[in-house]
Every structure is written in C-alpha cells, then in structure tokens.
Amino acid sequence: MAGLIEIRRADVFCSIADGGKEARLTLAEAAPRPADWAKRRDRASGRADADELAAIGRGMFAWLDREGRASAWAGAPGDDRIPGVKAGSGACGSERR
C-alpha cells in the first residue's frame, strides 16, 4: 500500500493509494512542523539521543494520524514502507523495502 504526501500550492494532500483515508492540510499549518522536527533531529543526532529521536518519530506519527490515516497505512499488510514526499503537482508514492 503506497502512501502519498503531496504539496500543491498552498495545500498538503495526504492519501493512501487505492482509496482509503485522505486529508488536506494547509501548507501554512503543515510547514512549521517538519522544520521543527528537522532542527530537533539534528540536535538529537549530534548527541546520539535515541530517546529524543523516538519522541520526534512519535510526534510525527501522531500528527499524521489525527484521523487514523497513518495507522491505516502502517497497519496494512506488506513490507515496511518509506513514504514519498514531493513538492509540486506530480505524484509520489512509497517504496517497499
């Protein structure tokens, strides 16, 4: 099952391939979060702080799972996935590993 996160103009669209739960967020709401996570990740990585890295991951998942989208994607049968993220109007998906 492929996950899709796509930035189009002033919106962020999140969906699961082949239907399922979808969400639309404003870019203004969504953009600050990844920037904060990236800063926290840089600091935590430099200190090898596994607890902080796990906390960042939990926060990211919780934010994406507000309506059950991330749980549906993560709980689907199949191999582990890496979500695709793309700015613009093109499609992106997840890779199976």
VEXDREN-2710 file (C-alpha; in Angstrom, 1 decimal):
% VEXDREN-2710
k/r/px/py/pz
1/MET/0.0/0.0/0.0
2/ALA/1.5/3.3/-1.1
3/GLY/1.3/6.5/1.0
4/LEU/1.2/9.8/-0.8
5/ILE/2.1/13.2/0.6
6/GLU/1.9/15.9/-2.0
7/ILE/2.4/19.7/-1.8
8/ARG/0.2/21.7/-4.2
9/ARG/0.3/25.4/-4.0
10/ALA/-1.0/26.3/-0.5
11/ASP/-2.2/22.8/0.5
12/VAL/-0.7/19.4/1.5
13/PHE/-2.6/16.4/0.4
14/CYS/-2.2/13.1/2.2
15/SER/-3.7/9.9/0.9
16/ILE/-3.3/6.1/0.6
17/ALA/-3.2/4.6/-2.9
18/ASP/-6.2/2.6/-4.0
19/GLY/-8.6/4.8/-1.9
20/GLY/-8.8/4.9/1.8
21/LYS/-8.5/7.8/4.2
22/GLU/-7.4/11.1/2.7
23/ALA/-6.7/14.5/4.3
24/ARG/-6.0/18.0/3.1
25/LEU/-4.0/20.4/5.3
26/THR/-3.0/24.0/4.7
27/LEU/0.7/24.4/3.9
28/ALA/0.8/27.2/6.5
29/GLU/-0.3/24.7/9.2
30/ALA/1.9/21.9/7.9
31/ALA/5.2/23.6/7.0
32/PRO/6.5/24.7/10.5
33/ARG/6.3/21.1/11.9
34/PRO/8.8/19.5/9.6
35/ALA/11.2/22.4/10.1
36/ASP/11.0/22.0/13.9
37/TRP/11.4/18.2/13.6
38/ALA/14.4/18.7/11.4
39/LYS/16.1/21.0/13.9
40/ARG/15.3/18.7/16.8
41/ARG/16.6/15.7/14.8
42/ASP/19.9/17.5/14.0
43/ARG/20.5/18.2/17.7
44/ALA/19.5/14.8/18.8
45/SER/21.6/13.0/16.2
46/GLY/24.6/15.0/17.3
47/ARG/24.2/13.8/20.8
48/ALA/23.1/10.2/19.7
49/ASP/19.9/10.9/21.8
50/ALA/17.8/7.8/20.9
51/ASP/15.0/8.9/23.3
52/GLU/14.6/12.3/21.6
53/LEU/14.7/10.7/18.1
54/ALA/12.0/8.3/19.2
55/ALA/9.9/11.2/20.6
56/ILE/10.2/13.1/17.3
57/GLY/9.0/10.0/15.4
58/ARG/6.1/9.5/17.8
59/GLY/5.2/13.2/17.4
60/MET/5.3/12.9/13.6
61/PHE/3.2/9.8/13.6
62/ALA/0.6/11.3/16.0
63/TRP/0.3/14.4/13.8
64/LEU/-0.2/12.4/10.6
65/ASP/-2.6/10.0/12.4
66/ARG/-5.1/12.6/13.6
67/GLU/-7.9/10.9/11.6
68/GLY/-6.4/7.4/11.5
69/ARG/-4.5/7.8/8.2
70/ALA/-1.1/6.9/9.4
71/SER/-2.4/3.9/11.4
72/ALA/-4.3/2.6/8.3
73/TRP/-1.2/2.9/6.2
74/ALA/1.2/1.4/8.7
75/GLY/-1.1/-1.4/9.6
76/ALA/-1.7/-2.6/6.1
77/PRO/-0.3/-5.9/5.1
78/GLY/3.1/-5.9/3.3
79/ASP/6.7/-4.9/3.8
80/ASP/7.9/-1.8/5.6
81/ARG/7.4/1.4/3.6
82/ILE/9.1/4.8/3.2
83/PRO/6.6/7.5/2.4
84/GLY/7.2/9.6/-0.7
85/VAL/7.0/13.4/-0.4
86/LYS/7.1/15.7/-3.3
87/ALA/6.5/19.5/-3.8
88/GLY/4.5/20.3/-6.9
89/SER/1.8/18.7/-8.8
90/GLY/3.5/15.3/-9.6
91/ALA/2.6/12.2/-7.8
92/CYS/4.8/10.3/-5.4
93/GLY/4.4/7.1/-3.5
94/SER/6.1/4.9/-1.0
95/GLU/8.9/2.4/-1.6
96/ARG/8.7/-1.1/-0.2
97/ARG/11.8/-2.4/1.4
END
